Amino acid sequence: MMKLRGIPLGLVLASLASVASLSACTSFTDAFSGTKIDYKANNQGPQRNTLEVPPDLSTLPRDDRFNVPGANGVTTFSTYTQQKNQAAAIGPVATGPQVLPQLADAHLERAGGQRWLVVSRTPEQLWPILRDFWQENGFLLKVDSPETGIMETDWEENRAKLPLDFIRRQLGTFLDSIYDTGERDKFRTRIERRPDGSSEIYISHRGMVEVVTSQQNQTTVWTTRPSDPELEAEFLNRLLVKLGTEEARAKMIVASASPAAAAAGAAGAAIPAQPAQSKFVAGPSGSSYVELADPFDRAWRRVGLALDRVNFTVEDRDRNAGTYFVRYVDPNEDPDKDRRNVFGRLFNSDDPKKQAQQYRVLVKTQADNATTRVTVLNKTGDPETGDAGTRILTLLNDQLK
């Protein structure tokens, strides 16, 4: 829902008149950039592209055909020729990696509609890179916890969704402060250490949308909207580039791992032939579960990403025990009927009015080692017998199937 941010019409018209005379000096660079993602944190100021040396950049081999004898201490042409012959006899000297080589330390894997990166670096090496990555893309970090491997951005607006009409191109930043898309996005990055020391990186999206609740269009509330796998894929692609993969190759890797891909094995992407399925099995109180046709390792990854996509906070995890320790707040539950501060409550997970309950999500392999069962326990480790257990399993199943 596109809208103006409560600016009086007279002020807008006056500003249009005062700025019109400066339209000839307005830059049209952003108007034709073609980007589909443009997040700018409100207190970061204008974004600027930083000058960075590409990963593993090395100088090109030098051509010394035009070197002047004597410049490096050579005093005679015969001495110079002798040195050249000796160098030729020794053979070419290793000059290090080529400019912008294709790095093989990062690739993308997929299970069903879920995708993640596998990088041959430790979490400690990747953490500062991830922090810089989100800040360079215009986000403020609300959660930065290397102890738990969780990094989460604050809510931001995708400014690329604003209409790029003639007036906005002329007024630029001024109208950016007036227009509002009525949507907000936040992203969570989770990193896990593999047994061989490499890392798995997961990026999940959450979205909110402002909807009108009155016939006079005077009252609005913020509500959740479905996660956007395309946004997740876009940032996985950008992260691949950040880690040193050529941009064209990164796009091919992410595209090859999309659900619509017809063939597997493209450019380092490990793609299963068929997406794995999940099944919700209802039972008496505390005995319902979600069954996955996956072995433990794969199920563990899928459940972790599903938890990231819905309104959960993963406080800790124990892979050996197959347990995620989570806090969950049902976004539909609002103990305060006064909606004046609904934006702050929904966008601030620390709001004391919304008491998050602690649960354990147990991922346990079955006797055949080919299927895995997901159940919900309360904070003491006993089966969750209330409605919350069924609601959590339903949310997970919607993400896993």
C-alpha positions in Angstrom: 0.0 0.0 0.0 1.8 3.1 -1.2 1.1 6.2 0.8 2.5 9.6 1.9 3.9 9.9 5.3 1.3 12.4 6.7 2.8 15.4 4.9 0.3 18.3 4.3 -0.6 18.8 0.7 0.3 22.5 0.8 3.8 21.8 1.9 4.2 19.2 -0.8 3.0 21.6 -3.5 5.2 24.4 -2.2 8.2 22.2 -2.1 7.5 21.0 -5.7 7.4 24.6 -6.9 10.7 25.6 -5.1 12.6 22.6 -6.4 11.3 22.6 -9.9 13.8 25.2 -11.0 16.7 22.9 -9.9 15.4 19.9 -11.9 18.1 20.4 -14.6 20.8 19.7 -12.0 19.1 16.6 -10.7 21.1 13.4 -11.2 19.3 10.6 -13.1 21.8 7.9 -12.1 19.5 6.1 -9.6 16.6 6.4 -12.0 18.1 4.0 -14.5 20.0 1.7 -12.2 17.5 -1.1 -12.6 18.1 -2.5 -9.1 15.2 -4.4 -7.5 16.6 -4.1 -3.9 17.5 -0.8 -2.2 17.5 -0.9 1.5 18.7 2.2 3.3 18.8 2.4 7.1 17.3 5.7 8.2 20.2 6.8 10.3 23.0 5.7 8.0 22.7 8.5 5.6 23.1 8.1 1.8 24.7 4.9 0.7 27.9 5.1 -1.2 29.6 2.3 -3.1 33.0 1.7 -1.5 36.1 1.1 -3.4 37.2 -2.5 -2.6 39.9 -4.7 -3.9 38.3 -7.8 -5.4 39.2 -11.1 -3.5 42.5 -12.6 -4.3 43.4 -9.8 -6.7 46.9 -10.0 -8.0 48.8 -7.9 -10.5 49.1 -9.0 -14.0 52.4 -10.4 -15.2 54.6 -7.6 -16.3 55.9 -7.3 -19.8 59.6 -6.1 -19.7 60.1 -5.9 -23.4 60.4 -2.1 -23.0 62.5 -2.0 -19.9 65.5 0.2 -20.3 68.9 -1.5 -19.6 70.5 0.2 -16.6 67.2 1.0 -14.8 67.7 -1.9 -12.4 71.5 -1.7 -12.1 72.3 -3.2 -15.5 75.1 -1.2 -17.1 75.6 -3.0 -20.4 73.4 -4.6 -23.0 75.4 -7.8 -22.9 74.8 -8.2 -19.2 71.1 -7.5 -19.7 70.9 -10.2 -22.4 72.7 -12.7 -20.2 70.2 -12.1 -17.4 67.3 -12.6 -19.8 68.8 -15.9 -21.0 69.3 -17.2 -17.5 65.6 -16.3 -16.6 64.4 -18.2 -19.7 66.4 -21.3 -18.7 64.9 -21.3 -15.2 61.4 -21.2 -16.6 58.4 -19.1 -15.7 58.1 -17.9 -12.2 54.9 -18.5 -10.3 53.0 -15.2 -10.1 50.2 -16.3 -7.8 46.5 -16.6 -8.6 45.1 -14.9 -11.7 43.0 -11.8 -11.4 39.5 -12.7 -10.1 39.8 -16.5 -10.2 36.8 -18.7 -9.8 36.9 -19.7 -6.1 35.8 -23.2 -5.2 35.4 -22.6 -1.4 31.7 -21.6 -1.5 28.8 -23.4 -3.1 25.0 -23.6 -2.6 22.9 -26.5 -1.6 19.1 -27.0 -1.6 16.5 -29.2 0.0 13.0 -28.6 -1.3 12.5 -24.8 -1.4 15.2 -24.1 1.1 18.7 -23.0 0.1 21.9 -22.4 2.0 25.6 -21.8 1.4 28.5 -24.1 2.3 31.8 -22.3 2.7 35.2 -23.8 3.4 36.0 -21.3 6.1 35.4 -21.3 9.8 32.5 -19.3 11.4 35.1 -17.1 13.1 36.6 -16.2 9.7 33.1 -15.5 8.2 31.5 -13.5 11.0 33.1 -10.1 10.3 32.5 -10.6 6.6 28.8 -11.2 7.3 28.6 -8.1 9.5 30.1 -6.0 6.7 27.9 -7.6 4.1 24.6 -6.5 5.8 25.8 -3.1 6.6 27.0 -2.5 3.0 23.5 -3.5 1.9 21.9 -0.7 4.0 20.8 -2.6 7.2 21.3 -2.0 10.8 22.1 -5.1 12.9 19.7 -5.7 15.8 21.2 -9.1 16.8 24.9 -9.7 16.5 25.6 -12.8 18.5 28.6 -14.9 17.4 28.2 -17.1 20.4 24.9 -18.4 19.0 25.7 -17.9 15.4 22.7 -15.6 14.9 22.8 -12.2 13.1 19.6 -10.4 12.5 18.9 -7.0 10.8 16.4 -4.4 11.9 13.2 -3.8 10.0 13.9 -1.8 6.8 12.0 -0.6 3.8 12.9 -1.7 0.2 13.1 1.7 -1.5 13.3 0.1 -4.9 9.6 -0.6 -4.6 8.7 3.1 -4.6 7.3 4.4 -7.9 10.0 6.0 -10.1 7.9 8.6 -11.8 9.0 11.9 -13.2 8.3 13.9 -10.1 10.2 11.6 -7.8 13.2 11.5 -10.1 13.3 15.3 -10.0 13.0 15.7 -6.2 15.0 12.6 -5.3 15.7 12.4 -1.6 13.0 14.9 -0.7 10.2 12.6 -1.9 12.0 9.6 -0.4 11.0 11.0 2.9 7.4 11.3 1.8 6.6 8.1 0.1 6.1 4.9 2.0 5.7 1.4 0.5 3.7 0.1 3.5 6.1 -2.9 3.7 9.1 -3.8 5.9 11.6 -6.6 5.7 14.2 -8.1 8.0 16.7 -10.9 7.5 18.2 -13.4 9.8 21.6 -15.0 9.1 22.4 -18.2 10.9 25.8 -19.9 10.6 26.7 -23.4 11.7 30.0 -25.2 12.0 30.3 -28.5 10.0 32.3 -31.5 11.4 35.1 -30.8 8.9 35.5 -27.2 10.1 33.7 -25.5 7.2 30.5 -23.5 7.7 26.8 -23.5 6.6 25.2 -20.1 6.1 21.4 -19.7 6.1 19.5 -16.5 5.2 15.8 -16.2 6.0 13.4 -13.4 5.3 10.5 -12.0 7.4 8.0 -9.4 6.1 5.4 -7.1 7.5 2.7 -5.1 5.6 0.5 -2.2 6.7 -3.2 -2.9 6.1 -6.2 -0.6 6.4 -8.7 -1.6 9.1 -11.3 1.2 8.7 -13.6 2.2 5.9 -12.3 5.8 6.1 -8.7 4.6 5.5 -7.8 6.3 8.8 -6.7 3.3 10.8 -3.9 0.8 9.8 -2.2 -2.1 11.5 1.0 -4.0 10.7 0.6 -7.7 10.1 2.9 -10.4 8.9 3.2 -11.3 5.2 4.7 -14.5 3.8 8.5 -15.0 3.5 9.9 -14.2 0.1 12.2 -16.9 -1.2 13.3 -14.6 -4.1 14.6 -12.1 -1.6 16.5 -14.8 0.2 17.9 -16.0 -3.1 19.0 -12.5 -4.1 21.0 -12.0 -0.9 22.5 -15.5 -1.2 23.7 -14.4 -4.6 25.1 -11.2 -3.3 26.8 -13.1 -0.4 28.4 -15.4 -2.9 29.9 -12.4 -4.7 31.0 -11.0 -1.4 32.9 -14.2 -0.7 34.7 -14.0 -4.0 32.5 -15.8 -6.6 32.2 -14.0 -9.9 28.8 -12.3 -10.2 27.7 -14.1 -13.4 28.7 -17.5 -11.8 26.9 -16.6 -8.5 23.7 -15.9 -10.4 24.0 -19.2 -12.3 24.5 -21.1 -9.0 21.5 -19.6 -7.3 19.3 -20.0 -10.4 20.3 -23.6 -10.8 19.3 -24.3 -7.2 15.8 -22.8 -7.6 12.8 -25.1 -7.4 12.1 -24.6 -11.1 15.5 -25.9 -12.2 15.3 -28.7 -14.6 18.8 -30.2 -14.2 21.2 -30.6 -11.4 25.0 -30.2 -11.1 25.5 -26.7 -12.4 28.5 -24.8 -11.2 29.0 -26.4 -7.8 25.3 -26.5 -6.8 24.2 -29.7 -5.1 20.6 -30.2 -6.0 18.4 -33.1 -5.1 16.3 -34.6 -7.9 13.0 -34.2 -6.0 12.1 -31.8 -3.1 11.7 -33.5 0.2 8.2 -33.6 1.8 6.9 -33.3 5.3 3.7 -34.6 6.9 1.8 -33.4 9.9 0.6 -36.3 12.1 -2.0 -35.3 14.6 -2.4 -37.2 17.9 -3.6 -36.8 21.5 -2.3 -33.8 23.4 1.5 -33.7 23.3 1.8 -36.5 20.8 1.5 -34.7 17.5 4.6 -34.5 15.3 5.9 -33.7 11.8 7.5 -36.4 9.9 10.3 -35.7 7.3 11.5 -38.2 4.7 15.0 -37.1 5.4 18.0 -38.4 7.4 19.0 -36.5 10.5 21.6 -34.1 9.0 19.3 -32.9 6.3 16.3 -32.7 8.6 18.3 -30.7 11.1 19.2 -28.1 8.4 15.6 -27.8 7.1 14.1 -27.4 10.6 16.6 -24.7 11.5 15.8 -22.7 8.4 12.0 -23.2 9.0 12.4 -21.8 12.5 14.2 -18.8 11.1 11.5 -18.0 8.7 8.7 -17.9 11.2 8.4 -15.8 14.4 10.9 -17.8 16.5 14.0 -16.7 18.3 16.6 -19.5 18.5 18.4 -19.0 21.8 20.6 -22.1 21.6 20.9 -25.4 19.8 22.4 -28.8 20.6 23.0 -30.7 17.4 24.1 -33.9 19.2 20.8 -34.0 21.1 18.8 -32.8 18.1 17.3 -29.9 20.1 16.6 -26.3 19.2 15.9 -24.0 22.2 13.5 -21.4 21.0 11.2 -18.5 22.1 8.0 -17.9 20.3 5.5 -15.1 20.3 2.3 -15.6 18.4 2.0 -12.4 16.2 -1.8 -12.7 16.3 -2.0 -12.4 20.0 -2.2 -8.8 21.2 -2.8 -8.4 25.0 -3.4 -4.7 24.6 -6.5 -3.8 22.5 -5.1 -0.2 22.1 -3.7 -0.2 18.5 -1.9 3.1 18.7 1.5 1.5 19.4 0.9 -1.7 17.4 3.9 -0.8 15.1 6.3 -0.7 18.0 5.0 -3.9 19.6 5.1 -6.0 16.4 8.5 -4.6 15.4 10.2 -4.9 18.8 10.6 -8.5 20.0 11.7 -7.1 23.4 8.2 -5.7 24.2 7.4 -6.8 27.7 3.7 -6.9 26.8 4.3 -9.8 24.5 5.7 -12.5 26.7 7.7 -15.0 24.7 7.4 -18.6 25.8 10.3 -21.0 25.8 10.1 -24.3 23.9 12.3 -27.1 22.7 12.0 -28.4 19.1 13.3 -31.9 19.1 14.6 -33.4 15.8 15.0 -37.2 16.2 15.9 -39.8 13.6 13.8 -43.0 13.4 14.9 -46.6 13.4 15.2 -46.8 9.6 17.6 -43.8 9.6 15.7 -42.5 6.5 13.0 -40.6 8.3 13.0 -38.0 11.0 10.4 -36.9 13.5 9.9 -33.3 14.8 8.2 -32.8 18.1 7.7 -29.8 20.5 8.6 -29.9 24.2 8.1 -27.3 26.9 10.9 -25.6 28.7 11.3 -28.5 31.1 11.8 -31.0 28.4 8.3 -32.6 28.6 5.9 -32.9 25.6 4.0 -29.7 25.0 0.3 -30.6 25.7 -1.2 -27.2 25.0 -2.4 -25.6 21.8 1.0 -23.9 21.3 2.6 -27.3 20.4 0.1 -27.9 17.6 0.4 -24.3 16.4 4.2 -24.5 16.3 4.2 -27.8 14.4 1.7 -26.4 11.9 3.9 -23.4 11.2 6.9 -25.6 10.8 5.1 -28.0 8.5 3.9 -25.1 6.3 7.6 -24.2 5.8 8.9 -27.7 5.4 6.4 -29.1 2.9 
